[in-house]
């Protein structure tokens, strides 16, 4: 006689004081991890080229490779988080990150430099947004939008803090000594993760089940609906990230000075913070589908606006701010895309597929933007193509079925 599987235990959200601690921990570890593992390279890459003689195109290819590795490793990380929780996974990811950054700093040859960046990619998979979003979705429950907003607001300052810091450290020594010193704050995240993510974790069995009644985590992942959602967010991610990383070439090709282009880019960052601040009170109460379509459509429209305003300094600064608002909200829309539609069952496994697809797109956005510009004859035409991709994403999202879970109370 066969036994029926026990019903899964309900996930009890953390009490307010304990959730506050988790949010503070992740806000700190995210800003440090993003700053050291991601943004420092964007500042130090030219110094690496100048000192080592390694072509910048090769260095950028290595950086893109690390993000692809992160997306692939994230599939395993997501399933492990569902089963065991974040304490061991994220602590180990931080420790590996320290080892990887030291290996980058000490790499004597380009081949070993590449190997070190493979390790960085694995560390990214266990420390950046995807695992943090899983933790907050699990432990915050209906308060997840507020928690996600706080963490992404703080992490959004990673480039503001660690970009200048990396430049200062390199100016005082070399790119190698800069990375060695940046490994120190990263090392602090090992203890912070271990201490701050110690609350009990309720394993959430994958759902739905297969024909024999056994958990089947991949069933939803194989449905056309989930595939279309991933495809739509991949297109939307390309629209959002290609617009920001190719903004300076667009504006300088249009005749604006590098200083004006930098100001426009900075205003986009301010808009990103503003978008995250207004998301909770203004957009989170809306139904899932119109909320998502509205944000992605706004990203498409503002990307097109950048293309047509690229020759007028004041106008492009205004449009860049608006594009930043859409970009900031898109991060939160992506973080809740799976839980808003199918609940939190096996959230880590499912969300890691979506996050991985967007991460790979973001990694290739600089190269794809330049390629499209070369094909269509300029960055203004490339931005129109990118805007069309965002518009197509909005159409697909509008046609997708509504959520399979009851609407939650406003978070």
C-alpha angles and dihedrals in degrees: 000000000000122000122226115236115257116258113261116257115254115251109244112207115232122263114262097259093048093046089050089056092050091049091050091048094050093043089057097042093045095053091048095043094047091044097051103031098039120013099039090066092055088059098039100042095091091048089052090051094048096047101037101031092231110146115254090230089059091048092051090048089054091050091050089048090055091056092049088051089050091053092050096045089046090071089064093041092053093054092045091052091052090054106036109014131238106289100087097029098051094039090052090046091054092048091049089048091057091050091047095050091049089049090052090051094049100039106130096192136035091245092058089044088058092049090051090053091052086060090048089054092053090048090051090055091060100039113034130076102302097065092037090054090051092051094049093045090052099044102032100049111179089001092063097108091056092047093046090049093054094048095046092046092056094040088050087070092061094101091044092055105031100036094065091036092055091047091050093049091048091049090053093049133341136305088263094054089045091057092046091054092045088057088069098069089039089056089057090064090065092066093037092055092047093048100038102043097053100113119119113274121214108215109229112212113224114263140236106044130226125246092277093053094255122134111267110191094178098054095090090041089061096052120107089233094059091042091053091049091053091046092049093049090046090056091044091049090052090052093049100043099035088055094055100041093046097042097098094052089047093054098041091048086052091058102262120131122255088247093057090045090052091050091051090049091049092050087054088058090051089050090052091058091046091051092055091049095053098040097082099049099034110030110018093074091059120094114272100250100048090041092054095043091049094053096045092045089051090053090051094047094047091048089055088046090057090055095053097040098045094112098052114073101202095042094048090050090055092047091046090055090051091048089051090054090054091046093051092050092045090065090058093042089054092047092056100033095102100037092047091055106033106013127241100300108128087349094159094055094045098041092048090063092052094043092046093053092050091045092053090049091050090049092056095039096097093050095041091048092053091045093052090047090054092049098047096037104253148010094268089062090043090056090053089054090048091049090052089054089054091048091051089051091053090052093051091048091050091054096048118103118260125261121302093214127070115267110267125226114265108288 
